[in-house]
């Protein structure tokens, strides 16, 4: 739970704002019931139910974009309804909604939601004591929305920059190991929930240390960048490439297994053999491949791929070794559990 809150910014915002709204609205719902103002109390209960449902949906489905949009629309429209029922005191409920909509929805949608709520509140002319009060409310609401937009925009920009620095490898431009841990954990959770197949290929450039020692680290860096470009050109957008460390990379392949997996990796091996070069000639890579097993942990999944890669290196390099399922998620002998394609 805490892990998801730390890694999913929008989910944390939805949860925090939802909890704040529940704590803020619940006392008013109880108070209105005790006062006999049942219409307003029922409206408060409906609002609370919508908030709880939206937060729950965000946690269960992971679709925070739609949950946030629904929550922004619901809270703003609810503030308008409360204003219609309670009169002038209801005006104050709209202002926190104007601020939070920019954290729950995209800036463009938040502006539309806020303007719609402001105009809907102004249309109820009997709420205001005078035209001066109505236009003062409108001016204040617009200023609050503008300030919230600037703050939310700056916050989102800074968050994206920090996330980029924390998850992207600066040399190759692919995601780093920290991002890989998150994506693999998500893949395992998705497989347990939906049964979708996932495979990983752990690949390592053959004799990379010799390239660095003989031609310098600059040439080695060029080889890494070129290899990443080739892999990205010959894989799908849904596939994910991560730099595992040094010259090792992990390729996550959703929905790929069996013959399809072999075809993809054979093609990738041929592309690298043909196009990946350095001043001394062609460069090859070794692959250790593992399909995710039922109820398997990320560590076990990676360990099987790593063991397969080690065997690929030991058996001559420039080959693909597939780790097959086995009781206890351990490696079996080569004749039983692995096949090599050259």
Residue pairs with C-beta under 8 A, 6 or more apart in sequence:
4 11
4 59
5 11
5 12
5 15
6 12
7 182
8 64
9 159
10 64
10 65
10 68
11 58
11 59
11 62
11 64
13 68
13 103
13 104
14 54
14 55
14 58
14 64
14 67
14 68
14 71
14 104
15 55
15 58
15 59
17 71
17 100
17 103
17 104
18 51
18 52
18 54
18 55
18 71
19 55
21 47
21 48
21 51
21 75
22 48
22 51
22 52
25 44
25 47
25 48
25 51
26 44
26 48
28 44
29 41
29 44
29 45
29 48
32 38
32 40
32 41
32 44
33 41
39 85
40 82
40 85
40 86
43 78
43 81
43 82
43 85
44 82
46 78
47 74
47 75
47 78
50 70
50 71
50 74
50 78
51 71
51 74
51 75
54 67
54 70
54 71
54 74
55 67
55 71
57 63
57 66
57 67
57 70
58 64
58 67
58 68
61 67
68 103
68 104
68 105
69 104
69 105
69 109
71 104
72 97
72 100
72 101
72 104
72 105
72 109
72 110
72 113
73 113
75 97
75 100
75 101
76 94
76 97
76 98
76 101
76 113
76 114
76 116
76 117
77 117
77 120
78 93
78 97
79 90
79 93
79 94
79 97
79 117
79 121
80 94
80 117
80 120
80 121
80 124
82 90
82 93
83 90
83 91
83 93
83 94
83 121
83 124
83 127
84 90
84 124
84 127
87 126
87 127
88 127
88 128
88 129
90 127
91 121
91 127
91 137
94 117
94 118
94 121
94 141
95 140
95 141
95 144
97 117
98 114
98 117
98 118
98 141
98 144
98 145
98 148
99 144
99 148
101 110
101 113
101 114
101 148
102 110
102 145
102 148
102 149
102 151
102 152
102 153
103 152
104 110
105 113
107 149
107 152
107 153
110 149
110 152
111 145
111 149
114 141
114 145
115 145
118 138
118 141
118 142
118 145
121 127
121 137
121 141
122 128
122 134
122 137
122 138
125 134
128 134
128 137
166 178
167 175
167 176
167 178
167 179
168 174
168 175
168 176
168 179
169 175
169 176
169 243
171 221
171 224
171 225
171 243
172 224
172 225
172 228
172 243
173 228
174 228
174 232
174 241
174 242
174 243
174 249
175 183
175 240
175 241
175 242
175 243
176 242
176 243
177 242
177 243
177 244
177 245
179 242
180 240
180 242
180 244
180 250
180 252
181 298
183 240
183 242
183 252
184 200
184 252
184 298
184 301
184 302
185 298
187 198
187 252
187 254
187 292
188 198
188 292
188 296
188 297
188 298
188 301
190 196
190 198
191 197
191 198
191 292
191 294
192 295
196 254
196 255
197 254
197 255
197 256
197 257
197 291
197 292
198 252
198 253
198 254
198 255
198 256
198 291
198 292
199 252
199 253
199 256
199 257
199 261
199 289
199 290
199 291
199 292
200 250
200 251
200 252
200 253
200 289
200 290
200 292
200 301
200 302
200 305
201 250
201 251
201 253
201 265
201 268
201 287
201 288
201 289
201 305
202 244
202 248
202 249
202 250
202 287
202 288
202 289
202 290
202 302
202 305
202 306
202 308
202 309
203 248
203 249
203 250
203 251
203 285
203 286
203 287
203 288
203 309
204 247
204 248
204 249
204 285
204 286
204 309
204 313
205 211
205 223
205 224
205 227
205 247
205 283
205 284
205 285
206 283
206 284
206 285
206 286
206 313
206 317
206 318
207 317
208 220
208 223
208 246
208 247
211 219
211 220
211 223
211 278
211 280
211 283
212 219
212 220
214 280
215 278
215 279
215 280
219 278
219 279
220 247
222 278
223 276
223 278
223 283
224 247
226 275
226 276
226 277
227 249
227 272
227 276
227 283
227 285
228 241
228 249
230 271
230 272
230 275
230 276
231 241
231 249
231 251
231 268
231 272
232 241
234 267
234 268
234 271
235 241
235 251
235 253
235 264
235 268
238 254
238 255
239 251
239 252
239 253
239 254
239 256
240 251
240 252
241 249
241 250
241 251
241 252
242 249
242 250
242 251
242 252
243 249
244 250
250 302
250 305
253 261
253 264
256 264
257 291
261 289
261 291
262 320
262 322
262 341
265 287
265 289
265 320
265 341
266 320
266 341
269 285
269 287
269 318
269 320
269 341
272 283
272 284
272 285
273 282
273 284
273 318
274 282
276 282
276 283
276 284
276 285
277 283
284 317
284 318
285 318
286 309
286 312
286 313
286 317
286 318
286 319
286 320
286 321
287 308
287 309
287 312
287 319
287 320
287 321
288 305
288 306
288 307
288 308
288 309
288 310
288 311
288 312
288 321
288 323
289 305
289 308
289 320
289 321
289 322
289 323
290 301
290 302
290 304
290 305
290 308
290 322
290 323
291 325
292 301
293 300
293 301
293 325
293 329
296 329
300 329
303 329
304 323
304 329
304 331
305 323
307 323
307 331
308 321
308 322
308 323
308 331
308 338
309 321
311 321
311 334
311 338
312 319
312 320
312 321
312 340
315 321
315 334
315 340
318 342
319 340
319 341
319 342
320 340
320 341
320 342
321 338
321 339
321 340
322 338
322 339
323 331
323 337
323 338
324 332
324 336
324 337
324 338
324 339
326 332
326 336
326 337
331 337
331 338
332 338
